[in-house]
Amino acid sequence: MIQYRIALFDEIEVLTQVRLEFMCEVSGINNLDDKNLYANNKDYFTRAISNESFVAWVATDDNKIIATSGISFYELPPNMSCTNGKVAYISNMFTFPKYRKRGIASKLFDLSVNEAIERGCKKIMLEATNMGRPLYEKYGFMDAKNQMIYCVI
């Protein structure tokens, strides 16, 4: 039976490995053995889960994590579209292939959105993969205009 819950602190190793698998699937590049990327993600999860700026929701089957959804919380100066400045960013939406098309991602997504709402976030953002886009649009998410990004390499 599939169960849903917030990930435990002692599951950081598993969350880190699942994140690498997610990134490899999305990028098409196999970086599962990238020790630096692994260490940086593990360090992030350790800090962010400890200070509650990140929550990972998981689905389990026989106590094994089969799907994840992460949500990061931060603040910006309040503005017209986010009057209290509280922002949530959903990431790590990943379900292992064997468990896809069963509504698991939808349930995890709903838990993450509700977590953001309960914490008073007025803006919830995410980056959509082609696979995830229909779920997010069904929920009411829309493409944002006028956003730009600059990556330092």
C-alpha positions in Angstrom: 0.0 0.0 0.0 1.4 3.4 -1.0 1.8 5.9 1.9 2.6 9.6 1.9 4.6 11.5 4.5 7.3 14.1 5.0 10.8 12.6 4.6 12.8 12.0 7.7 16.2 13.6 8.4 17.9 10.1 8.3 16.7 9.7 4.7 18.9 12.4 3.3 21.2 9.9 1.5 18.1 8.4 -0.3 16.8 11.9 -1.2 20.2 12.8 -2.6 20.4 9.7 -4.7 16.8 10.2 -6.0 17.6 13.8 -6.9 20.6 12.7 -9.0 18.4 10.1 -10.8 15.8 12.8 -11.4 18.4 15.2 -12.8 19.9 12.5 -15.0 16.5 11.6 -16.5 15.6 15.2 -17.2 19.0 16.1 -18.7 19.7 12.9 -20.5 23.2 13.0 -19.0 24.4 10.3 -16.6 25.9 12.1 -13.6 25.0 9.5 -11.0 28.7 9.1 -10.1 29.4 12.8 -9.9 30.8 13.0 -6.3 30.8 16.8 -6.2 27.1 17.1 -7.3 26.2 14.4 -4.8 28.0 16.1 -1.9 26.5 19.5 -2.8 23.0 18.1 -2.8 23.5 16.2 0.4 24.9 19.3 2.1 21.9 21.3 0.8 19.4 18.8 2.1 21.2 18.6 5.5 21.1 22.3 6.0 17.7 23.0 4.5 15.8 20.2 6.2 17.5 21.2 9.5 16.4 24.8 9.3 13.0 23.9 7.7 13.6 26.0 4.5 13.0 22.7 2.6 10.5 20.0 3.0 10.5 16.7 1.0 7.3 14.8 0.7 7.7 11.1 -0.2 5.5 8.3 -1.3 6.6 4.9 0.0 5.7 1.3 -0.9 6.8 -1.3 1.7 8.8 1.5 3.4 10.8 2.1 0.3 10.7 5.6 -1.3 9.2 5.4 -4.7 8.5 9.1 -5.4 9.4 12.5 -4.1 8.4 16.1 -4.2 10.5 18.9 -2.7 9.6 22.4 -1.8 11.9 25.2 -0.8 10.8 28.3 1.1 12.3 31.8 0.9 11.4 35.5 1.1 11.7 38.3 -1.3 10.8 42.0 -0.8 7.0 42.1 -1.0 5.7 43.2 -4.4 2.4 43.5 -6.2 2.2 39.8 -7.2 3.4 38.6 -3.7 2.4 41.0 -1.1 4.0 39.3 1.9 7.2 38.2 0.0 6.8 34.5 1.0 7.7 32.3 -2.0 7.8 28.6 -2.4 9.7 26.7 -5.1 8.6 23.1 -6.0 11.3 20.8 -7.2 12.3 17.1 -7.2 9.0 15.9 -8.6 10.1 12.4 -9.4 8.4 9.0 -9.5 10.3 5.8 -10.3 9.1 4.5 -13.7 7.5 1.4 -12.3 5.1 3.5 -10.3 4.1 6.2 -12.8 0.6 6.8 -14.1 -1.0 5.9 -10.7 -1.7 9.4 -9.4 1.3 9.4 -7.0 2.8 12.5 -8.4 -0.5 14.3 -8.2 -0.9 13.5 -4.6 2.7 14.6 -3.8 2.2 17.8 -5.7 -1.0 18.5 -3.8 0.8 17.9 -0.5 3.6 20.3 -1.5 1.2 23.1 -2.7 -0.8 22.8 0.5 2.4 22.9 2.5 3.2 26.2 0.8 -0.3 27.6 1.4 -0.2 26.6 5.1 3.1 28.5 5.5 1.5 31.6 4.0 3.3 31.6 0.6 1.6 33.9 -1.9 3.7 32.7 -4.8 4.6 29.2 -5.8 7.0 28.6 -8.6 8.5 25.6 -10.4 10.2 24.6 -13.6 8.2 22.2 -15.7 9.4 19.2 -17.6 7.3 18.0 -20.6 6.1 15.1 -18.5 5.1 17.3 -15.5 3.6 20.2 -17.4 0.0 18.7 -17.8 -0.2 18.1 -14.0 0.9 21.6 -13.2 -1.4 23.2 -15.8 -4.3 21.1 -14.5 -3.6 22.5 -11.0 -3.7 26.1 -12.4 -0.1 26.9 -12.9 0.7 29.1 -15.8 3.8 30.1 -17.7 5.4 33.2 -16.3 6.3 36.1 -18.5 9.3 38.4 -18.1 11.5 36.1 -16.1 15.1 35.7 -17.0 18.0 33.7 -15.7 21.7 34.1 -15.6 23.9 31.1 -14.7 27.5 31.5 -13.6 29.5 28.5 -14.9 
